[in-house]
Amino acid sequence: MTLPDVVKLYIPQREQTLRAKVQWRRNDEIGLGFTATERVAEVSSSPTEVVQRVAMLEAEIASLRALLKRLKAEKISPADEAAA
């Protein structure tokens, strides 16, 4: 599938659609960039929305830390320790 240089990216967790420009392409991956105006629009949230977003991000960070810890534990298996 070919993507245009400018796309609309829908973020369901934020119920927000942003315009993004493709910055780079490699094989089946792309990198997107956002303009300053879209970032300003993100900041103009109510205090309640900001508190909810922070709580959601903190939960996501905790989940990612737990996943990282589990992956590190799986990587260092007893067979790896014996070989070292």
C-alpha positions as a Markdown table, in Angstrom:
| # | Residue | x | y | z |
|---|---|---|---|---|
| 1 | Met | 0.0 | 0.0 | 0.0 |
| 2 | Thr | 1.3 | 3.4 | -0.9 |
| 3 | Leu | 0.8 | 6.3 | 1.6 |
| 4 | Pro | 0.7 | 9.9 | 0.6 |
| 5 | Asp | 3.2 | 12.4 | 2.0 |
| 6 | Val | 0.6 | 13.9 | 4.3 |
| 7 | Val | -1.8 | 11.7 | 6.3 |
| 8 | Lys | -4.5 | 12.1 | 8.9 |
| 9 | Leu | -3.7 | 10.0 | 11.9 |
| 10 | Tyr | -6.5 | 9.0 | 14.3 |
| 11 | Ile | -5.6 | 8.4 | 17.9 |
| 12 | Pro | -8.5 | 6.5 | 19.5 |
| 13 | Gln | -7.2 | 6.9 | 23.1 |
| 14 | Arg | -7.4 | 10.7 | 22.7 |
| 15 | Glu | -10.3 | 10.7 | 20.3 |
| 16 | Gln | -8.2 | 13.0 | 18.2 |
| 17 | Thr | -7.2 | 13.2 | 14.5 |
| 18 | Leu | -3.9 | 14.9 | 13.6 |
| 19 | Arg | -2.3 | 15.8 | 10.3 |
| 20 | Ala | 1.1 | 14.3 | 9.9 |
| 21 | Lys | 3.8 | 14.4 | 7.3 |
| 22 | Val | 5.9 | 11.4 | 6.4 |
| 23 | Gln | 9.4 | 12.2 | 7.4 |
| 24 | Trp | 11.1 | 8.9 | 6.3 |
| 25 | Arg | 10.3 | 5.6 | 4.7 |
| 26 | Arg | 12.2 | 2.3 | 5.2 |
| 27 | Asn | 10.8 | -1.0 | 3.8 |
| 28 | Asp | 7.4 | -1.4 | 5.4 |
| 29 | Glu | 7.9 | 1.4 | 8.0 |
| 30 | Ile | 7.4 | 5.1 | 8.0 |
| 31 | Gly | 8.2 | 7.9 | 10.4 |
| 32 | Leu | 5.7 | 10.7 | 10.9 |
| 33 | Gly | 6.2 | 14.3 | 11.9 |
| 34 | Phe | 3.7 | 16.8 | 13.3 |
| 35 | Thr | 3.6 | 20.6 | 12.8 |
| 36 | Ala | 3.8 | 23.0 | 15.7 |
| 37 | Thr | 0.2 | 24.0 | 15.2 |
| 38 | Glu | -1.1 | 20.5 | 15.8 |
| 39 | Arg | 1.0 | 20.2 | 19.0 |
| 40 | Val | -0.4 | 23.5 | 20.2 |
| 41 | Ala | -3.9 | 22.2 | 19.6 |
| 42 | Glu | -3.0 | 19.2 | 21.8 |
| 43 | Val | -2.0 | 21.4 | 24.7 |
| 44 | Ser | -5.3 | 23.4 | 24.7 |
| 45 | Ser | -7.1 | 20.8 | 26.9 |
| 46 | Ser | -9.2 | 21.4 | 29.9 |
| 47 | Pro | -7.6 | 20.7 | 33.3 |
| 48 | Thr | -9.8 | 17.6 | 33.7 |
| 49 | Glu | -8.7 | 16.3 | 30.4 |
| 50 | Val | -5.1 | 16.9 | 31.3 |
| 51 | Val | -5.5 | 15.0 | 34.6 |
| 52 | Gln | -7.2 | 12.1 | 32.8 |
| 53 | Arg | -4.4 | 12.0 | 30.2 |
| 54 | Val | -1.7 | 12.0 | 32.8 |
| 55 | Ala | -3.3 | 9.2 | 34.7 |
| 56 | Met | -3.7 | 7.2 | 31.5 |
| 57 | Leu | 0.0 | 7.8 | 30.6 |
| 58 | Glu | 1.2 | 6.8 | 34.0 |
| 59 | Ala | -0.8 | 3.6 | 33.8 |
| 60 | Glu | 0.8 | 3.0 | 30.3 |
| 61 | Ile | 4.3 | 3.6 | 31.7 |
| 62 | Ala | 3.7 | 1.2 | 34.5 |
| 63 | Ser | 2.5 | -1.4 | 32.1 |
| 64 | Leu | 5.5 | -0.9 | 29.8 |
| 65 | Arg | 7.9 | -1.1 | 32.7 |
| 66 | Ala | 6.3 | -4.4 | 33.8 |
| 67 | Leu | 6.6 | -5.7 | 30.3 |
| 68 | Leu | 10.2 | -4.6 | 30.0 |
| 69 | Lys | 11.0 | -6.3 | 33.4 |
| 70 | Arg | 9.4 | -9.6 | 32.2 |
| 71 | Leu | 11.3 | -9.5 | 28.8 |
| 72 | Lys | 14.6 | -8.9 | 30.6 |
| 73 | Ala | 13.9 | -11.8 | 33.0 |
| 74 | Glu | 13.1 | -14.1 | 30.0 |
| 75 | Lys | 16.2 | -13.0 | 28.2 |
| 76 | Ile | 18.4 | -14.1 | 31.2 |
| 77 | Ser | 17.5 | -17.7 | 31.4 |
| 78 | Pro | 19.4 | -20.4 | 33.4 |
| 79 | Ala | 21.0 | -21.7 | 30.1 |
| 80 | Asp | 22.3 | -18.2 | 29.4 |
| 81 | Glu | 23.8 | -18.0 | 32.9 |
| 82 | Ala | 25.5 | -21.4 | 32.5 |
| 83 | Ala | 27.1 | -20.3 | 29.2 |
| 84 | Ala | 28.5 | -17.1 | 30.7 |
